[in-house]
Amino acid sequence: MSTTQVKGLKELAQFMQQLPDKLQNNVMRGAMRAGAKVLEAQAVANVPVDQGDLKASIKVSTRNRRGVITASIKTDVFYAKFVEFGTGAHWIKVRPDEKPKASLKTLNKALARGSLRIGEHFVGASVAHPGASAQSFMRPALDAKGAEAVVAAGNYIKQRLATKHGLDTSGVSVEADNE
């Protein structure tokens, strides 16, 4: 396991102390977003593609809750956790409201809406799914790009302090030192 040391953050923290709390929070929120964007890009690249819905749904959000700034990389696709962590063997059943009514006359008509379908094949009211292996995309993104994300956040702070707040950050270098 390799470790990464990021240099220059201590100096940036000293610059940040010169700003009022509200500006510090604003700068930190942007820095957290900058770092999370690096991880988001890697997570998107890691997603195994079927139809692209999962890939398109990955987004960064930030929040400030009682002075604690956080960034999250989220997806609202319900099956994302199944892709990330895999699944065990399980049964898949037709929902009760989608089952065809008992009449033989309507059975053929209702088959399309009351039977599970794999591809173009109807397989009945339930099927044993063998499970799926994990195809992780979030955790590997953090493992691969964590240090780069911290450096991106640090560089955002450095640039923001210099351009928006007129502080001379030219003597500060933010870089990762991989050991």
N, CA, C and O of each residue as an XYZ file, in Angstrom:
716
protein
N       0.840     -1.183      0.000
C       0.000      0.000      0.000
C       0.879      1.238      0.000
O       1.739      1.384      0.869
N       0.680      2.119     -0.948
C       1.476      3.340     -1.005
C       0.768      4.459     -0.249
O      -0.458      4.487     -0.138
N       1.568      5.368      0.261
C       1.005      6.531      0.951
C       1.346      7.775      0.154
O       2.326      7.809     -0.591
N       0.535      8.776      0.320
C       0.739     10.026     -0.394
C       0.796     11.163      0.610
O      -0.066     11.275      1.481
N       1.787     11.985      0.489
C       1.943     13.169      1.325
C       1.647     14.373      0.437
O       2.216     14.499     -0.647
N       0.766     15.251      0.888
C       0.461     16.457      0.121
C       1.129     17.629      0.820
O       0.914     17.864      2.009
N       1.934     18.356      0.074
C       2.676     19.489      0.626
C       2.022     20.799      0.220
O       1.484     20.917     -0.880
N       2.070     21.778      1.107
C       1.572     23.114      0.799
C       0.247     23.449      1.466
O      -0.167     24.608      1.450
N      -0.420     22.477      2.044
C      -1.730     22.734      2.642
C      -1.623     23.557      3.928
O      -2.511     24.357      4.225
N      -0.566     23.372      4.674
C      -0.356     24.137      5.915
C      -0.245     25.629      5.607
O      -0.824     26.461      6.305
N       0.496     25.952      4.568
C       0.654     27.359      4.172
C      -0.675     27.953      3.707
O      -0.991     29.100      4.021
N      -1.449     27.168      2.960
C      -2.759     27.650      2.514
C      -3.688     27.888      3.699
O      -4.464     28.844      3.697
N      -3.616     27.032      4.702
C      -4.444     27.204      5.902
C      -4.116     28.522      6.597
O      -5.006     29.189      7.122
N      -2.847     28.892      6.600
C      -2.456     30.170      7.205
C      -3.044     31.342      6.427
O      -3.482     32.323      7.028
N      -3.059     31.254      5.113
C      -3.681     32.297      4.291
C      -5.186     32.370      4.570
O      -5.760     33.454      4.671
N      -5.803     31.204      4.692
C      -7.252     31.154      4.912
C      -7.647     31.835      6.217
O      -8.732     32.408      6.317
N      -6.772     31.775      7.216
C      -7.071     32.397      8.509
C      -7.224     33.914      8.396
O      -7.803     34.543      9.281
N      -6.718     34.499      7.328
C      -6.809     35.940      7.126
C      -8.194     36.359      6.633
O      -8.506     37.549      6.620
N      -9.008     35.422      6.238
C     -10.326     35.719      5.681
C     -11.414     35.596      6.744
O     -11.285     34.804      7.677
N     -12.485     36.377      6.605
C     -13.632     36.192      7.501
C     -14.227     34.790      7.310
O     -14.062     34.175      6.256
N     -14.924     34.294      8.345
C     -15.483     32.933      8.314
C     -16.341     32.677      7.080
O     -16.237     31.617      6.463
N     -17.184     33.632      6.718
C     -18.082     33.428      5.581
C     -17.287     33.213      4.295
O     -17.638     32.355      3.485
N     -16.223     33.983      4.103
C     -15.392     33.805      2.906
C     -14.608     32.495      2.970
O     -14.433     31.821      1.955
N     -14.139     32.138      4.162
C     -13.442     30.856      4.308
C     -14.356     29.712      3.872
O     -13.936     28.820      3.135
N     -15.596     29.743      4.328
C     -16.545     28.689      3.972
C     -16.809     28.663      2.476
O     -16.918     27.593      1.876
N     -16.910     29.839      1.875
C     -17.150     29.934      0.435
C     -15.978     29.344     -0.345
O     -16.176     28.585     -1.294
N     -14.772     29.691      0.055
C     -13.578     29.168     -0.610
C     -13.492     27.652     -0.421
O     -13.195     26.924     -1.369
N     -13.751     27.179      0.793
C     -13.667     25.740      1.058
C     -14.713     24.958      0.272
O     -14.452     23.843     -0.180
N     -15.884     25.536      0.113
C     -16.928     24.843     -0.651
C     -16.481     24.656     -2.104
O     -16.681     23.592     -2.691
N     -15.876     25.698     -2.676
C     -15.353     25.590     -4.038
C     -14.206     24.594     -4.125
O     -14.086     23.855     -5.103
N     -13.360     24.579     -3.087
C     -12.235     23.639     -3.071
C     -12.727     22.193     -2.988
O     -12.208     21.309     -3.669
N     -13.725     21.972     -2.152
C     -14.279     20.621     -2.029
C     -14.895     20.174     -3.358
O     -14.756     19.018     -3.758
N     -15.570     21.095     -4.030
C     -16.156     20.776     -5.337
C     -15.050     20.441     -6.347
O     -15.183     19.493     -7.121
N     -13.967     21.213     -6.339
C     -12.870     20.972     -7.278
C     -12.263     19.583     -7.059
O     -11.992     18.864     -8.021
N     -12.050     19.208     -5.799
C     -11.515     17.883     -5.506
C     -12.485     16.782     -5.875
O     -12.086     15.757     -6.428
N     -13.767     16.987     -5.570
C     -14.784     15.969     -5.871
C     -14.957     15.786     -7.378
O     -15.269     14.685     -7.833
N     -14.758     16.843     -8.150
C     -14.886     16.737     -9.613
C     -13.840     15.772    -10.184
O     -14.111     15.058    -11.149
N     -12.655     15.755     -9.587
C     -11.618     14.813    -10.021
C     -12.101     13.378     -9.788
O     -11.957     12.515    -10.654
N     -12.674     13.137     -8.603
C     -13.179     11.795     -8.282
C     -14.376     11.435     -9.139
O     -14.513     10.290     -9.569
N     -15.254     12.416     -9.394
C     -16.429     12.184    -10.240
C     -16.006     11.724    -11.635
O     -16.558     10.764    -12.173
N     -15.031     12.411    -12.212
C     -14.574     12.059    -13.564
C     -14.040     10.625    -13.604
O     -14.285      9.891    -14.561
N     -13.309     10.236    -12.555
C     -12.771      8.873    -12.528
C     -13.878      7.855    -12.310
O     -13.855      6.785    -12.919
N     -14.844      8.163    -11.457
C     -15.967      7.246    -11.225
C     -16.753      7.037    -12.515
O     -17.131      5.910    -12.836
N     -16.999      8.106    -13.251
C     -17.716      8.007    -14.529
C     -16.925      7.129    -15.501
O     -17.500      6.303    -16.210
N     -15.615      7.313    -15.528
C     -14.781      6.501    -16.419
C     -14.791      5.025    -16.014
O     -14.629      4.151    -16.866
N     -14.978      4.742    -14.728
C     -14.954      3.368    -14.233
C     -16.267      2.605    -14.433
O     -16.278      1.377    -14.356
N     -17.357      3.304    -14.685
C     -18.670      2.651    -14.767
C     -18.721      1.709    -15.964
O     -18.417      2.105    -17.089
N     -19.109      0.451    -15.713
C     -19.331     -0.445    -16.852
C     -20.592      0.036    -17.576
O     -21.615      0.285    -16.939
N     -20.522      0.165    -18.871
C     -21.626      0.782    -19.609
C     -22.567     -0.269    -20.161
O     -22.152     -1.218    -20.826
N     -23.849     -0.077    -19.868
C     -24.898     -0.868    -20.498
C     -25.668      0.097    -21.377
O     -25.524      0.090    -22.599
N     -26.486      0.927    -20.749
C     -27.232      1.925    -21.509
C     -26.739      3.338    -21.224
O     -27.164      4.276    -21.900
N     -25.859      3.519    -20.248
C     -25.308      4.827    -19.954
C     -26.062      5.624    -18.910
O     -25.648      6.732    -18.569
N     -27.178      5.081    -18.385
C     -27.957      5.818    -17.391
C     -27.155      6.052    -16.112
O     -27.178      7.154    -15.564
N     -26.460      5.048    -15.641
C     -25.671      5.175    -14.417
C     -24.558      6.194    -14.609
O     -24.351      7.064    -13.763
N     -23.862      6.086    -15.693
C     -22.757      6.998    -15.991
C     -23.241      8.450    -16.014
O     -22.590      9.331    -15.452
N     -24.371      8.695    -16.656
C     -24.908     10.059    -16.780
C     -25.451     10.594    -15.466
O     -25.608     11.805    -15.309
N     -25.739      9.705    -14.518
C     -26.373     10.148    -13.273
C     -25.386     10.558    -12.189
O     -25.807     11.113    -11.174
N     -24.115     10.314    -12.356
C     -23.129     10.616    -11.314
C     -22.886     12.123    -11.271
O     -22.497     12.730    -12.269
N     -23.122     12.717    -10.103
C     -23.024     14.173     -9.929
C     -22.347     14.514     -8.604
O     -22.372     13.728     -7.656
N     -21.744     15.694     -8.556
C     -21.132     16.222     -7.340
C     -22.087     17.219     -6.698
O     -22.727     18.019     -7.382
N     -22.171     17.156     -5.373
C     -22.913     18.178     -4.641
C     -22.093     18.574     -3.415
O     -21.334     17.767     -2.879
N     -22.253     19.817     -2.981
C     -21.574     20.289     -1.775
C     -22.612     20.875     -0.838
O     -23.700     21.273     -1.255
N     -22.255     20.919      0.435
C     -23.142     21.547      1.405
C     -22.341     22.094      2.576
O     -21.233     21.647      2.874
N     -22.940     23.066      3.215
C     -22.366     23.676      4.404
C     -23.391     23.504      5.511
O     -24.438     24.151      5.510
N     -23.085     22.639      6.438
C     -24.003     22.392      7.549
C     -23.307     22.762      8.847
O     -22.393     22.076      9.305
N     -23.757     23.850      9.419
C     -23.180     24.374     10.665
C     -21.669     24.550     10.560
O     -20.928     24.186     11.473
N     -21.228     25.103      9.457
C     -19.810     25.396      9.272
C     -18.966     24.225      8.817
O     -17.758     24.379      8.632
N     -19.563     23.056      8.631
C     -18.822     21.888      8.148
C     -19.140     21.721      6.665
O     -20.279     21.452      6.282
N     -18.120     21.886      5.851
C     -18.272     21.800      4.400
C     -18.032     20.351      3.974
O     -17.032     19.742      4.356
N     -18.942     19.814      3.190
C     -18.771     18.458      2.661
C     -19.075     18.443      1.172
O     -19.835     19.266      0.662
N     -18.470     17.498      0.499
C     -18.761     17.259     -0.913
C     -19.145     15.792     -1.044
O     -18.577     14.926     -0.378
N     -20.111     15.528     -1.905
C     -20.562     14.160     -2.141
C     -20.585     13.884     -3.633
O     -20.843     14.771     -4.448
N     -20.312     12.656     -3.963
C     -20.462     12.198     -5.338
C     -21.599     11.196     -5.287
O     -21.492     10.153     -4.641
N     -22.693     11.516     -5.974
C     -23.927     10.755     -5.829
C     -24.452     10.277     -7.174
O     -24.075     10.766     -8.239
N     -25.331      9.309     -7.073
C     -26.126      8.865     -8.215
C     -27.529      8.586     -7.702
O     -27.701      8.120     -6.576
N     -28.518      8.866     -8.514
C     -29.890      8.567     -8.115
C     -30.433      7.337     -8.846
O     -31.632      7.065     -8.796
N     -29.567      6.606     -9.515
C     -29.975      5.377    -10.201
C     -30.051      4.267     -9.151
O     -29.062      3.970     -8.481
N     -31.216      3.665     -9.015
C     -31.458      2.711     -7.931
C     -30.523      1.509     -7.956
O     -30.214      0.956     -6.901
N     -30.067      1.095     -9.121
C     -29.265     -0.124     -9.193
C     -27.760      0.136     -9.040
O     -26.959     -0.788     -9.175
N     -27.378      1.373     -8.763
C     -25.953      1.698     -8.625
C     -25.273      0.850     -7.554
O     -24.149      0.385     -7.744
N     -25.955      0.653     -6.434
C     -25.363     -0.148     -5.346
C     -25.157     -1.594     -5.765
O     -24.226     -2.246     -5.293
N     -26.015     -2.107     -6.648
C     -25.863     -3.480     -7.111
C     -24.647     -3.608     -8.028
O     -23.969     -4.635     -8.023
N     -24.376     -2.580     -8.803
C     -23.194     -2.574     -9.669
C     -21.943     -2.446     -8.800
O     -20.976     -3.185     -8.986
N     -21.964     -1.514     -7.858
C     -20.794     -1.256     -7.002
C     -20.435     -2.461     -6.129
O     -19.266     -2.840     -6.046
N     -21.430     -3.060     -5.481
C     -21.163     -4.105     -4.495
C     -21.529     -5.510     -4.951
O     -21.182     -6.481     -4.279
N     -22.228     -5.641     -6.088
C     -22.668     -6.949     -6.551
C     -23.917     -7.399     -5.806
O     -24.419     -6.689     -4.935
N     -24.409     -8.571     -6.152
C     -25.595     -9.130     -5.492
C     -25.389    -10.618     -5.274
O     -24.616    -11.263     -5.983
N     -26.077    -11.140     -4.306
C     -26.111    -12.582     -4.102
C     -27.200    -13.172     -4.982
O     -27.956    -12.447     -5.627
N     -27.268    -14.477     -4.998
C     -28.341    -15.155     -5.738
C     -29.673    -14.763     -5.100
O     -29.771    -14.645     -3.878
N     -30.691    -14.562     -5.928
C     -31.992    -14.138     -5.410
C     -33.095    -14.446     -6.424
O     -32.833    -14.723     -7.594
N     -34.329    -14.387     -5.941
C     -35.490    -14.586     -6.810
C     -36.004    -13.231     -7.251
O     -36.041    -12.285     -6.465
N     -36.397    -13.141     -8.499
C     -37.056    -11.948     -9.031
C     -38.474    -12.361     -9.376
O     -38.692    -13.341    -10.088
N     -39.434    -11.606     -8.865
C     -40.843    -11.949     -9.096
C     -41.575    -10.773     -9.719
O     -41.196     -9.615     -9.543
N     -42.627    -11.095    -10.447
C     -43.506    -10.069    -10.990
C     -44.243     -9.433     -9.815
O     -44.724    -10.135     -8.925
N     -44.331     -8.112     -9.813
C     -45.075     -7.425     -8.762
C     -46.532     -7.869     -8.805
O     -47.070     -8.100     -9.888
N     -47.185     -7.992     -7.639
C     -48.582     -8.473     -7.613
C     -49.521     -7.651     -8.496
O     -50.425     -8.210     -9.117
N     -49.323     -6.349     -8.561
C     -50.216     -5.526     -9.378
C     -49.984     -5.710    -10.879
O     -50.790     -5.251    -11.688
N     -48.886     -6.381    -11.260
C     -48.616     -6.606    -12.673
C     -48.957     -8.036    -13.118
O     -48.870     -8.358    -14.303
N     -49.343     -8.883    -12.169
C     -49.668    -10.267    -12.530
C     -50.938    -10.295    -13.367
O     -51.854     -9.509    -13.126
N     -51.004    -11.202    -14.360
C     -52.233    -11.320    -15.147
C     -53.348    -11.911    -14.288
O     -53.096    -12.667    -13.350
N     -54.555    -11.560    -14.622
C     -55.712    -12.121    -13.912
C     -55.869    -13.582    -14.328
O     -55.343    -13.996    -15.361
N     -56.586    -14.354    -13.532
C     -56.639    -15.804    -13.677
C     -57.318    -16.304    -14.952
O     -57.087    -17.453    -15.329
N     -58.118    -15.531    -15.617
C     -58.873    -15.982    -16.780
C     -57.942    -16.437    -17.906
O     -57.015    -15.717    -18.277
N     -58.191    -17.631    -18.448
C     -57.392    -18.161    -19.547
C     -57.529    -17.289    -20.791
O     -56.582    -17.141    -21.564
N     -58.730    -16.708    -20.980
C     -58.985    -15.863    -22.144
C     -58.039    -14.656    -22.176
O     -57.552    -14.267    -23.237
N     -57.793    -14.083    -21.026
C     -56.944    -12.884    -21.000
C     -55.478    -13.203    -20.760
O     -54.636    -12.307    -20.811
N     -55.159    -14.464    -20.499
C     -53.779    -14.820    -20.174
C     -52.803    -14.440    -21.283
O     -51.771    -13.824    -21.016
N     -53.120    -14.801    -22.522
C     -52.223    -14.467    -23.618
C     -52.067    -12.964    -23.793
O     -50.971    -12.479    -24.075
N     -53.157    -12.229    -23.626
C     -53.115    -10.778    -23.762
C     -52.274    -10.136    -22.648
O     -51.574     -9.147    -22.868
N     -52.362    -10.721    -21.455
C     -51.676    -10.161    -20.299
C     -50.246    -10.675    -20.153
O     -49.498    -10.190    -19.305
N     -49.869    -11.640    -20.963
C     -48.546    -12.245    -20.824
C     -47.430    -11.205    -20.860
O     -46.494    -11.272    -20.063
N     -47.522    -10.262    -21.764
C     -46.467     -9.265    -21.913
C     -46.308     -8.399    -20.667
O     -45.198     -7.981    -20.339
N     -47.415     -8.125    -19.969
C     -47.279     -7.273    -18.790
C     -47.215     -8.064    -17.491
O     -46.956     -7.475    -16.441
N     -47.437     -9.349    -17.519
C     -47.482    -10.135    -16.301
C     -46.433    -11.205    -16.215
O     -46.521    -12.085    -15.359
N     -45.436    -11.158    -17.080
C     -44.394    -12.161    -17.065
C     -43.055    -11.459    -17.158
O     -42.915    -10.464    -17.869
N     -42.081    -11.973    -16.447
C     -40.740    -11.428    -16.563
C     -40.190    -11.755    -17.945
O     -40.447    -12.825    -18.498
N     -39.449    -10.836    -18.473
C     -38.904    -11.009    -19.807
C     -37.400    -10.797    -19.746
O     -36.936     -9.803    -19.189
N     -36.652    -11.701    -20.301
C     -35.211    -11.548    -20.448
C     -34.953    -11.476    -21.937
O     -35.149    -12.453    -22.660
N     -34.515    -10.322    -22.391
C     -34.420    -10.082    -23.822
C     -35.822    -10.119    -24.385
O     -36.681     -9.363    -23.932
N     -36.077    -10.959    -25.341
C     -37.416    -11.104    -25.914
C     -38.093    -12.385    -25.462
O     -39.122    -12.767    -26.019
N     -37.532    -13.060    -24.459
C     -38.068    -14.334    -23.997
C     -38.831    -14.156    -22.689
O     -38.304    -13.589    -21.732
N     -40.062    -14.634    -22.646
C     -40.850    -14.616    -21.420
C     -40.417    -15.793    -20.562
O     -40.294    -16.914    -21.055
N     -40.185    -15.544    -19.283
C     -39.671    -16.606    -18.421
C     -40.630    -16.967    -17.291
O     -40.293    -17.808    -16.458
N     -41.797    -16.369    -17.237
C     -42.764    -16.716    -16.204
C     -42.880    -15.640    -15.142
O     -42.363    -14.533    -15.292
N     -43.572    -15.988    -14.060
C     -43.857    -15.023    -13.003
C     -42.683    -14.814    -12.060
O     -42.668    -13.839    -11.308
N     -41.700    -15.705    -12.083
C     -40.517    -15.525    -11.244
C     -39.336    -16.242    -11.893
O     -39.499    -17.127    -12.733
N     -38.166    -15.835    -11.481
C     -36.951    -16.437    -12.021
C     -35.864    -16.380    -10.948
O     -35.791    -15.420    -10.181
N     -35.027    -17.405    -10.898
C     -33.899    -17.437     -9.971
C     -32.728    -16.713    -10.635
O     -32.215    -17.156    -11.663
N     -32.319    -15.615    -10.048
C     -31.176    -14.859    -10.570
C     -29.919    -15.384     -9.881
O     -29.910    -15.511     -8.657
N     -28.874    -15.688    -10.618
C     -27.677    -16.270    -10.005
C     -26.840    -15.266     -9.214
O     -25.883    -15.657     -8.545
N     -27.184    -13.987     -9.278
C     -26.378    -12.958     -8.626
C     -25.449    -12.311     -9.632
O     -25.310    -12.781    -10.761
N     -24.823    -11.245     -9.219
C     -23.905    -10.527    -10.101
C     -22.672    -10.125     -9.310
O     -22.771     -9.717     -8.153
N     -21.518    -10.242     -9.937
C     -20.292     -9.846     -9.244
C     -20.189     -8.327     -9.228
O     -20.737     -7.644    -10.094
N     -19.484     -7.815     -8.238
C     -19.297     -6.372     -8.107
C     -18.472     -5.846     -9.277
O     -17.506     -6.472     -9.713
N     -18.874     -4.690     -9.768
C     -18.100     -3.959    -10.777
C     -17.921     -2.544    -10.233
O     -18.466     -1.573    -10.759
N     -17.139     -2.466     -9.164
C     -16.983     -1.216     -8.424
C     -16.478     -0.087     -9.301
O     -15.612     -0.281    -10.154
N     -17.034      1.096     -9.076
C     -16.615      2.281     -9.818
C     -16.320      3.448     -8.886
O     -15.490      4.291     -9.224
N     -16.966      3.530     -7.724
C     -16.744      4.642     -6.799
C     -15.464      4.454     -5.987
O     -14.593      5.325     -6.003
N     -15.339      3.349     -5.290
C     -14.174      3.136     -4.433
C     -12.873      3.145     -5.236
O     -11.902      3.762     -4.798
N     -12.818      2.488     -6.390
C     -11.583      2.563     -7.176
C     -11.253      3.987     -7.625
O     -10.082      4.321     -7.802
N     -12.262      4.819     -7.809
C     -12.007      6.217     -8.174
C     -11.282      6.926     -7.041
O     -10.329      7.667     -7.279
N     -11.729      6.702     -5.807
C     -11.064      7.297     -4.651
C      -9.656      6.752     -4.497
O      -8.722      7.510     -4.235
N      -9.492      5.447     -4.656
C      -8.166      4.839     -4.528
C      -7.193      5.393     -5.572
O      -6.030      5.661     -5.268
N      -7.678      5.560     -6.798
C      -6.799      5.992     -7.887
C      -6.536      7.493     -7.882
O      -5.442      7.929     -8.241
N      -7.519      8.284     -7.483
C      -7.415      9.738     -7.654
C      -7.525     10.538     -6.361
O      -7.666     11.759     -6.414
N      -7.464      9.885     -5.205
C      -7.602     10.598     -3.933
C      -6.581     11.709     -3.754
O      -6.940     12.836     -3.413
N      -5.321     11.399     -3.980
C      -4.271     12.411     -3.817
C      -4.440     13.538     -4.833
O      -4.253     14.709     -4.504
N      -4.791     13.183     -6.057
C      -5.008     14.201     -7.092
C      -6.180     15.118     -6.717
O      -6.160     16.312     -7.018
N      -7.185     14.562     -6.070
C      -8.335     15.356     -5.630
C      -7.919     16.365     -4.557
O      -8.353     17.517     -4.580
N      -7.078     15.929     -3.621
C      -6.600     16.838     -2.572
C      -5.752     17.955     -3.183
O      -5.867     19.115     -2.786
N      -4.912     17.608     -4.138
C      -4.095     18.613     -4.817
C      -4.979     19.589     -5.589
O      -4.718     20.792     -5.581
N      -6.016     19.090     -6.253
C      -6.938     19.968     -6.987
C      -7.631     20.935     -6.039
O      -7.801     22.111     -6.363
N      -8.034     20.445     -4.866
C      -8.663     21.318     -3.862
C      -7.674     22.377     -3.389
O      -8.022     23.552     -3.272
N      -6.449     21.961     -3.119
C      -5.425     22.909     -2.683
C      -5.118     23.951     -3.741
O      -4.978     25.132     -3.425
N      -5.012     23.534     -4.981
C      -4.744     24.491     -6.068
C      -5.912     25.445     -6.278
O      -5.707     26.607     -6.629
N      -7.132     24.965     -6.065
C      -8.296     25.851     -6.150
C      -8.187     26.945     -5.089
O      -8.388     28.125     -5.380
N      -7.868     26.543     -3.855
C      -7.723     27.524     -2.769
C      -6.640     28.535     -3.116
O      -6.842     29.741     -2.972
N      -5.500     28.049     -3.570
C      -4.381     28.927     -3.922
C      -4.791     29.941     -4.982
O      -4.546     31.138     -4.835
N      -5.411     29.461     -6.040
C      -5.819     30.354     -7.134
C      -6.890     31.329     -6.671
O      -6.830     32.512     -7.006
N      -7.854     30.861     -5.917
C      -8.950     31.722     -5.453
C      -8.441     32.814     -4.521
O      -8.873     33.962     -4.618
N      -7.527     32.467     -3.620
C      -6.974     33.470     -2.700
C      -6.192     34.535     -3.464
O      -6.227     35.712     -3.108
N      -5.496     34.123     -4.502
C      -4.698     35.064     -5.285
C      -5.564     35.950     -6.164
O      -5.345     37.161     -6.216
N      -6.554     35.371     -6.865
C      -7.316     36.151     -7.845
C      -8.465     36.937     -7.231
O      -8.678     38.093     -7.598
N      -9.201     36.345     -6.315
C     -10.384     37.019     -5.766
C     -10.090     37.825     -4.510
O     -10.789     38.794     -4.217
N      -9.056     37.431     -3.760
C      -8.831     38.067     -2.466
C      -7.496     38.798     -2.393
O      -7.145     39.348     -1.350
N      -6.752     38.807     -3.497
C      -5.527     39.603     -3.593
C      -4.386     39.159     -2.705
O      -3.490     39.957     -2.430
N      -4.381     37.935     -2.252
C      -3.292     37.447     -1.411
C      -2.195     36.859     -2.309
O      -2.483     36.226     -3.324
N      -0.940     37.080     -1.919
C       0.185     36.580     -2.704
C       0.472     35.129     -2.314
O       1.129     34.867     -1.307
N      -0.024     34.200     -3.115
C       0.184     32.777     -2.840
C       1.258     32.181     -3.751
O       1.376     30.961     -3.860
N       2.036     33.040     -4.400
C       3.031     32.545     -5.352
C       4.099     31.678     -4.689
O       4.717     30.853     -5.361
N       4.326     31.844     -3.404
C       5.330     31.039     -2.706
C       4.811     29.684     -2.253
O       5.561     28.885     -1.692
N       3.536     29.423     -2.491
C       2.942     28.166     -2.047
C       2.862     27.204     -3.223
O       2.384     27.562     -4.299
N       3.329     25.993     -3.011
C       3.247     24.958     -4.031
C       2.468     23.794     -3.440
O       2.834     23.258     -2.394
N       1.398     23.409     -4.112
C       0.590     22.266     -3.666
C       0.905     21.104     -4.575
O       0.662     21.158     -5.781
N       1.451     20.042     -3.988
C       1.825     18.886     -4.797
C       1.756     17.614     -3.964
O       1.879     17.645     -2.740
N       1.561     16.512     -4.644
C       1.525     15.213     -3.979
C       2.888     14.578     -4.080
O       3.525     14.599     -5.134
N       3.328     14.017     -2.985
C       4.595     13.317     -2.921
C       4.276     11.862     -2.637
O       4.058     11.495     -1.483
N       4.244     11.024     -3.668
C       3.909      9.608     -3.494
C       5.094      8.850     -2.920
O       6.216      8.942     -3.418
N       4.824      8.111     -1.876
C       5.890      7.318     -1.245
C       5.697      5.857     -1.539
O       6.491      5.027     -1.095
